[in-house]
Amino acid sequence: MTEQPLPPPLQADSPVTLPDGRTVPRYRPPEVGGGSFTVDLARAPEAIRELETARDELLDIKREAERLGRVEAPTRDLVSIDAAQLLGTVAVGGPGSLLVALDQGIQQIELMLESLRSSLEQYRDSDDHVRADLS
């Protein structure tokens, strides 16, 4: 008898098999990012603080997701073991997982912060040059 190949490891976006035997793809939220925004330069420092706060909150949630990915089944019955494994997969199991979504959100905020800080610095440098030229 030949051995059957093992199925690929379970990922957060792996298809799910329904009780009636049908296999359906899991929902994958659309990619985040893109768009543009404008900020009044007078309020840029406030916007930077708010973005830093949002990033820090996402980092806290990410740490919680990482802990969730290591959750142990409270008992050794099959249902508890399966539930803990599935919970861990949804939390940290690759594409479509909570961890990947949080990483993407953190990355987007970091890009916004970088852009906003750079623009604010350029504005201040330009303003300094104009003041120096008028003196």
PyMOL CGO cylinders between C-alpha atoms (Angstrom):
from pymol import cmd
from pymol.cgo import CYLINDER

trace = [
    CYLINDER, 0.00, 0.00, 0.00, 1.39, 3.43, -0.94, 0.3, 1, 1, 1, 1, 1, 1,
    CYLINDER, 1.39, 3.43, -0.94, 1.28, 6.28, 1.53, 0.3, 1, 1, 1, 1, 1, 1,
    CYLINDER, 1.28, 6.28, 1.53, -1.01, 9.19, 0.74, 0.3, 1, 1, 1, 1, 1, 1,
    CYLINDER, -1.01, 9.19, 0.74, 0.74, 12.56, 0.69, 0.3, 1, 1, 1, 1, 1, 1,
    CYLINDER, 0.74, 12.56, 0.69, 0.00, 14.78, 3.67, 0.3, 1, 1, 1, 1, 1, 1,
    CYLINDER, 0.00, 14.78, 3.67, -2.27, 17.75, 3.06, 0.3, 1, 1, 1, 1, 1, 1,
    CYLINDER, -2.27, 17.75, 3.06, -0.65, 21.18, 3.18, 0.3, 1, 1, 1, 1, 1, 1,
    CYLINDER, -0.65, 21.18, 3.18, -0.46, 22.77, 6.64, 0.3, 1, 1, 1, 1, 1, 1,
    CYLINDER, -0.46, 22.77, 6.64, -3.57, 24.60, 7.75, 0.3, 1, 1, 1, 1, 1, 1,
    CYLINDER, -3.57, 24.60, 7.75, -3.41, 28.35, 7.11, 0.3, 1, 1, 1, 1, 1, 1,
    CYLINDER, -3.41, 28.35, 7.11, -5.81, 31.06, 8.25, 0.3, 1, 1, 1, 1, 1, 1,
    CYLINDER, -5.81, 31.06, 8.25, -7.14, 31.34, 4.70, 0.3, 1, 1, 1, 1, 1, 1,
    CYLINDER, -7.14, 31.34, 4.70, -7.29, 27.58, 4.04, 0.3, 1, 1, 1, 1, 1, 1,
    CYLINDER, -7.29, 27.58, 4.04, -10.55, 26.28, 2.57, 0.3, 1, 1, 1, 1, 1, 1,
    CYLINDER, -10.55, 26.28, 2.57, -13.02, 24.91, 5.08, 0.3, 1, 1, 1, 1, 1, 1,
    CYLINDER, -13.02, 24.91, 5.08, -14.93, 21.64, 4.73, 0.3, 1, 1, 1, 1, 1, 1,
    CYLINDER, -14.93, 21.64, 4.73, -18.57, 21.94, 5.72, 0.3, 1, 1, 1, 1, 1, 1,
    CYLINDER, -18.57, 21.94, 5.72, -20.41, 19.18, 7.61, 0.3, 1, 1, 1, 1, 1, 1,
    CYLINDER, -20.41, 19.18, 7.61, -22.14, 18.13, 4.37, 0.3, 1, 1, 1, 1, 1, 1,
    CYLINDER, -22.14, 18.13, 4.37, -18.73, 17.49, 2.74, 0.3, 1, 1, 1, 1, 1, 1,
    CYLINDER, -18.73, 17.49, 2.74, -18.57, 20.58, 0.53, 0.3, 1, 1, 1, 1, 1, 1,
    CYLINDER, -18.57, 20.58, 0.53, -15.33, 22.55, 0.58, 0.3, 1, 1, 1, 1, 1, 1,
    CYLINDER, -15.33, 22.55, 0.58, -15.56, 26.32, 0.34, 0.3, 1, 1, 1, 1, 1, 1,
    CYLINDER, -15.56, 26.32, 0.34, -12.88, 29.02, 0.38, 0.3, 1, 1, 1, 1, 1, 1,
    CYLINDER, -12.88, 29.02, 0.38, -12.57, 31.12, 3.50, 0.3, 1, 1, 1, 1, 1, 1,
    CYLINDER, -12.57, 31.12, 3.50, -13.33, 34.81, 3.31, 0.3, 1, 1, 1, 1, 1, 1,
    CYLINDER, -13.33, 34.81, 3.31, -10.23, 36.91, 2.73, 0.3, 1, 1, 1, 1, 1, 1,
    CYLINDER, -10.23, 36.91, 2.73, -10.61, 40.59, 3.45, 0.3, 1, 1, 1, 1, 1, 1,
    CYLINDER, -10.61, 40.59, 3.45, -9.34, 42.93, 0.74, 0.3, 1, 1, 1, 1, 1, 1,
    CYLINDER, -9.34, 42.93, 0.74, -5.81, 44.30, 0.98, 0.3, 1, 1, 1, 1, 1, 1,
    CYLINDER, -5.81, 44.30, 0.98, -5.51, 47.52, 2.95, 0.3, 1, 1, 1, 1, 1, 1,
    CYLINDER, -5.51, 47.52, 2.95, -3.72, 50.66, 1.91, 0.3, 1, 1, 1, 1, 1, 1,
    CYLINDER, -3.72, 50.66, 1.91, -3.39, 52.81, -1.10, 0.3, 1, 1, 1, 1, 1, 1,
    CYLINDER, -3.39, 52.81, -1.10, -5.40, 56.01, -0.73, 0.3, 1, 1, 1, 1, 1, 1,
    CYLINDER, -5.40, 56.01, -0.73, -4.10, 59.43, 0.12, 0.3, 1, 1, 1, 1, 1, 1,
    CYLINDER, -4.10, 59.43, 0.12, -4.81, 61.99, 2.77, 0.3, 1, 1, 1, 1, 1, 1,
    CYLINDER, -4.81, 61.99, 2.77, -4.10, 65.63, 3.55, 0.3, 1, 1, 1, 1, 1, 1,
    CYLINDER, -4.10, 65.63, 3.55, -3.12, 67.14, 6.88, 0.3, 1, 1, 1, 1, 1, 1,
    CYLINDER, -3.12, 67.14, 6.88, -3.11, 70.78, 7.90, 0.3, 1, 1, 1, 1, 1, 1,
    CYLINDER, -3.11, 70.78, 7.90, 0.57, 71.40, 8.73, 0.3, 1, 1, 1, 1, 1, 1,
    CYLINDER, 0.57, 71.40, 8.73, -0.42, 73.22, 11.90, 0.3, 1, 1, 1, 1, 1, 1,
    CYLINDER, -0.42, 73.22, 11.90, -2.05, 69.99, 13.08, 0.3, 1, 1, 1, 1, 1, 1,
    CYLINDER, -2.05, 69.99, 13.08, 0.70, 67.68, 11.80, 0.3, 1, 1, 1, 1, 1, 1,
    CYLINDER, 0.70, 67.68, 11.80, 2.29, 67.14, 15.25, 0.3, 1, 1, 1, 1, 1, 1,
    CYLINDER, 2.29, 67.14, 15.25, -1.13, 66.13, 16.61, 0.3, 1, 1, 1, 1, 1, 1,
    CYLINDER, -1.13, 66.13, 16.61, -1.70, 63.79, 13.66, 0.3, 1, 1, 1, 1, 1, 1,
    CYLINDER, -1.70, 63.79, 13.66, 1.72, 62.21, 14.27, 0.3, 1, 1, 1, 1, 1, 1,
    CYLINDER, 1.72, 62.21, 14.27, 0.88, 61.63, 17.95, 0.3, 1, 1, 1, 1, 1, 1,
    CYLINDER, 0.88, 61.63, 17.95, -2.47, 60.07, 17.01, 0.3, 1, 1, 1, 1, 1, 1,
    CYLINDER, -2.47, 60.07, 17.01, -0.84, 57.79, 14.43, 0.3, 1, 1, 1, 1, 1, 1,
    CYLINDER, -0.84, 57.79, 14.43, 1.81, 56.76, 16.96, 0.3, 1, 1, 1, 1, 1, 1,
    CYLINDER, 1.81, 56.76, 16.96, -0.96, 55.94, 19.45, 0.3, 1, 1, 1, 1, 1, 1,
    CYLINDER, -0.96, 55.94, 19.45, -2.79, 53.88, 16.81, 0.3, 1, 1, 1, 1, 1, 1,
    CYLINDER, -2.79, 53.88, 16.81, 0.43, 52.04, 15.93, 0.3, 1, 1, 1, 1, 1, 1,
    CYLINDER, 0.43, 52.04, 15.93, 1.11, 51.30, 19.61, 0.3, 1, 1, 1, 1, 1, 1,
    CYLINDER, 1.11, 51.30, 19.61, -2.43, 49.95, 20.03, 0.3, 1, 1, 1, 1, 1, 1,
    CYLINDER, -2.43, 49.95, 20.03, -1.95, 47.67, 17.03, 0.3, 1, 1, 1, 1, 1, 1,
    CYLINDER, -1.95, 47.67, 17.03, 1.36, 46.46, 18.51, 0.3, 1, 1, 1, 1, 1, 1,
    CYLINDER, 1.36, 46.46, 18.51, -0.45, 45.63, 21.78, 0.3, 1, 1, 1, 1, 1, 1,
    CYLINDER, -0.45, 45.63, 21.78, -3.14, 43.74, 19.84, 0.3, 1, 1, 1, 1, 1, 1,
    CYLINDER, -3.14, 43.74, 19.84, -0.40, 41.93, 17.89, 0.3, 1, 1, 1, 1, 1, 1,
    CYLINDER, -0.40, 41.93, 17.89, 1.15, 40.71, 21.16, 0.3, 1, 1, 1, 1, 1, 1,
    CYLINDER, 1.15, 40.71, 21.16, -2.29, 39.45, 22.21, 0.3, 1, 1, 1, 1, 1, 1,
    CYLINDER, -2.29, 39.45, 22.21, -2.68, 37.67, 18.84, 0.3, 1, 1, 1, 1, 1, 1,
    CYLINDER, -2.68, 37.67, 18.84, 0.71, 36.01, 19.29, 0.3, 1, 1, 1, 1, 1, 1,
    CYLINDER, 0.71, 36.01, 19.29, -0.41, 34.74, 22.71, 0.3, 1, 1, 1, 1, 1, 1,
    CYLINDER, -0.41, 34.74, 22.71, -3.68, 33.59, 21.19, 0.3, 1, 1, 1, 1, 1, 1,
    CYLINDER, -3.68, 33.59, 21.19, -1.68, 31.63, 18.63, 0.3, 1, 1, 1, 1, 1, 1,
    CYLINDER, -1.68, 31.63, 18.63, -0.12, 29.61, 21.47, 0.3, 1, 1, 1, 1, 1, 1,
    CYLINDER, -0.12, 29.61, 21.47, -3.33, 28.87, 23.37, 0.3, 1, 1, 1, 1, 1, 1,
    CYLINDER, -3.33, 28.87, 23.37, -3.48, 25.40, 24.91, 0.3, 1, 1, 1, 1, 1, 1,
    CYLINDER, -3.48, 25.40, 24.91, -6.59, 23.27, 24.93, 0.3, 1, 1, 1, 1, 1, 1,
    CYLINDER, -6.59, 23.27, 24.93, -8.08, 23.35, 28.45, 0.3, 1, 1, 1, 1, 1, 1,
    CYLINDER, -8.08, 23.35, 28.45, -8.71, 19.60, 28.29, 0.3, 1, 1, 1, 1, 1, 1,
    CYLINDER, -8.71, 19.60, 28.29, -7.35, 16.76, 26.16, 0.3, 1, 1, 1, 1, 1, 1,
    CYLINDER, -7.35, 16.76, 26.16, -10.61, 15.97, 24.36, 0.3, 1, 1, 1, 1, 1, 1,
    CYLINDER, -10.61, 15.97, 24.36, -10.58, 16.14, 20.57, 0.3, 1, 1, 1, 1, 1, 1,
    CYLINDER, -10.58, 16.14, 20.57, -13.00, 19.08, 20.34, 0.3, 1, 1, 1, 1, 1, 1,
    CYLINDER, -13.00, 19.08, 20.34, -10.90, 21.25, 22.67, 0.3, 1, 1, 1, 1, 1, 1,
    CYLINDER, -10.90, 21.25, 22.67, -7.68, 20.30, 20.90, 0.3, 1, 1, 1, 1, 1, 1,
    CYLINDER, -7.68, 20.30, 20.90, -9.18, 21.06, 17.48, 0.3, 1, 1, 1, 1, 1, 1,
    CYLINDER, -9.18, 21.06, 17.48, -10.61, 24.36, 18.70, 0.3, 1, 1, 1, 1, 1, 1,
    CYLINDER, -10.61, 24.36, 18.70, -7.27, 25.46, 20.17, 0.3, 1, 1, 1, 1, 1, 1,
    CYLINDER, -7.27, 25.46, 20.17, -5.46, 24.49, 16.95, 0.3, 1, 1, 1, 1, 1, 1,
    CYLINDER, -5.46, 24.49, 16.95, -7.96, 26.34, 14.77, 0.3, 1, 1, 1, 1, 1, 1,
    CYLINDER, -7.96, 26.34, 14.77, -7.85, 29.40, 17.03, 0.3, 1, 1, 1, 1, 1, 1,
    CYLINDER, -7.85, 29.40, 17.03, -4.07, 29.42, 16.79, 0.3, 1, 1, 1, 1, 1, 1,
    CYLINDER, -4.07, 29.42, 16.79, -4.20, 29.09, 13.01, 0.3, 1, 1, 1, 1, 1, 1,
    CYLINDER, -4.20, 29.09, 13.01, -6.63, 31.98, 12.62, 0.3, 1, 1, 1, 1, 1, 1,
    CYLINDER, -6.63, 31.98, 12.62, -4.48, 34.10, 14.94, 0.3, 1, 1, 1, 1, 1, 1,
    CYLINDER, -4.48, 34.10, 14.94, -1.01, 33.41, 13.49, 0.3, 1, 1, 1, 1, 1, 1,
    CYLINDER, -1.01, 33.41, 13.49, -1.44, 30.95, 10.60, 0.3, 1, 1, 1, 1, 1, 1,
    CYLINDER, -1.44, 30.95, 10.60, -0.01, 32.84, 7.65, 0.3, 1, 1, 1, 1, 1, 1,
    CYLINDER, -0.01, 32.84, 7.65, -1.97, 34.59, 4.89, 0.3, 1, 1, 1, 1, 1, 1,
    CYLINDER, -1.97, 34.59, 4.89, -5.35, 35.79, 6.08, 0.3, 1, 1, 1, 1, 1, 1,
    CYLINDER, -5.35, 35.79, 6.08, -4.44, 35.50, 9.77, 0.3, 1, 1, 1, 1, 1, 1,
    CYLINDER, -4.44, 35.50, 9.77, -4.94, 38.17, 12.37, 0.3, 1, 1, 1, 1, 1, 1,
    CYLINDER, -4.94, 38.17, 12.37, -1.18, 38.53, 12.76, 0.3, 1, 1, 1, 1, 1, 1,
    CYLINDER, -1.18, 38.53, 12.76, -0.66, 39.23, 9.04, 0.3, 1, 1, 1, 1, 1, 1,
    CYLINDER, -0.66, 39.23, 9.04, -3.50, 41.78, 9.03, 0.3, 1, 1, 1, 1, 1, 1,
    CYLINDER, -3.50, 41.78, 9.03, -2.02, 43.53, 12.07, 0.3, 1, 1, 1, 1, 1, 1,
    CYLINDER, -2.02, 43.53, 12.07, 1.45, 43.58, 10.50, 0.3, 1, 1, 1, 1, 1, 1,
    CYLINDER, 1.45, 43.58, 10.50, 0.00, 45.16, 7.36, 0.3, 1, 1, 1, 1, 1, 1,
    CYLINDER, 0.00, 45.16, 7.36, -1.83, 47.78, 9.43, 0.3, 1, 1, 1, 1, 1, 1,
    CYLINDER, -1.83, 47.78, 9.43, 1.31, 48.60, 11.42, 0.3, 1, 1, 1, 1, 1, 1,
    CYLINDER, 1.31, 48.60, 11.42, 3.31, 48.88, 8.20, 0.3, 1, 1, 1, 1, 1, 1,
    CYLINDER, 3.31, 48.88, 8.20, 0.74, 51.25, 6.67, 0.3, 1, 1, 1, 1, 1, 1,
    CYLINDER, 0.74, 51.25, 6.67, 0.81, 53.47, 9.77, 0.3, 1, 1, 1, 1, 1, 1,
    CYLINDER, 0.81, 53.47, 9.77, 4.62, 53.49, 9.73, 0.3, 1, 1, 1, 1, 1, 1,
    CYLINDER, 4.62, 53.49, 9.73, 4.56, 54.61, 6.09, 0.3, 1, 1, 1, 1, 1, 1,
    CYLINDER, 4.56, 54.61, 6.09, 2.08, 57.39, 6.92, 0.3, 1, 1, 1, 1, 1, 1,
    CYLINDER, 2.08, 57.39, 6.92, 4.23, 58.51, 9.86, 0.3, 1, 1, 1, 1, 1, 1,
    CYLINDER, 4.23, 58.51, 9.86, 7.35, 58.55, 7.71, 0.3, 1, 1, 1, 1, 1, 1,
    CYLINDER, 7.35, 58.55, 7.71, 5.60, 60.58, 5.01, 0.3, 1, 1, 1, 1, 1, 1,
    CYLINDER, 5.60, 60.58, 5.01, 4.07, 63.01, 7.48, 0.3, 1, 1, 1, 1, 1, 1,
    CYLINDER, 4.07, 63.01, 7.48, 7.35, 63.56, 9.36, 0.3, 1, 1, 1, 1, 1, 1,
    CYLINDER, 7.35, 63.56, 9.36, 9.22, 64.08, 6.09, 0.3, 1, 1, 1, 1, 1, 1,
    CYLINDER, 9.22, 64.08, 6.09, 6.66, 66.60, 4.83, 0.3, 1, 1, 1, 1, 1, 1,
    CYLINDER, 6.66, 66.60, 4.83, 6.68, 68.47, 8.12, 0.3, 1, 1, 1, 1, 1, 1,
    CYLINDER, 6.68, 68.47, 8.12, 10.49, 68.60, 8.14, 0.3, 1, 1, 1, 1, 1, 1,
    CYLINDER, 10.49, 68.60, 8.14, 10.57, 69.88, 4.54, 0.3, 1, 1, 1, 1, 1, 1,
    CYLINDER, 10.57, 69.88, 4.54, 8.00, 72.55, 5.41, 0.3, 1, 1, 1, 1, 1, 1,
    CYLINDER, 8.00, 72.55, 5.41, 10.00, 73.67, 8.45, 0.3, 1, 1, 1, 1, 1, 1,
    CYLINDER, 10.00, 73.67, 8.45, 13.25, 73.75, 6.46, 0.3, 1, 1, 1, 1, 1, 1,
    CYLINDER, 13.25, 73.75, 6.46, 11.58, 75.82, 3.74, 0.3, 1, 1, 1, 1, 1, 1,
    CYLINDER, 11.58, 75.82, 3.74, 10.10, 78.15, 6.34, 0.3, 1, 1, 1, 1, 1, 1,
    CYLINDER, 10.10, 78.15, 6.34, 13.54, 78.56, 7.99, 0.3, 1, 1, 1, 1, 1, 1,
    CYLINDER, 13.54, 78.56, 7.99, 15.13, 79.40, 4.63, 0.3, 1, 1, 1, 1, 1, 1,
    CYLINDER, 15.13, 79.40, 4.63, 12.49, 82.04, 3.90, 0.3, 1, 1, 1, 1, 1, 1,
    CYLINDER, 12.49, 82.04, 3.90, 12.99, 83.61, 7.34, 0.3, 1, 1, 1, 1, 1, 1,
    CYLINDER, 12.99, 83.61, 7.34, 16.76, 83.63, 6.85, 0.3, 1, 1, 1, 1, 1, 1,
    CYLINDER, 16.76, 83.63, 6.85, 16.38, 85.26, 3.44, 0.3, 1, 1, 1, 1, 1, 1,
    CYLINDER, 16.38, 85.26, 3.44, 14.13, 87.99, 4.91, 0.3, 1, 1, 1, 1, 1, 1,
    CYLINDER, 14.13, 87.99, 4.91, 16.56, 88.77, 7.73, 0.3, 1, 1, 1, 1, 1, 1,
]
cmd.load_cgo(trace, "trace")
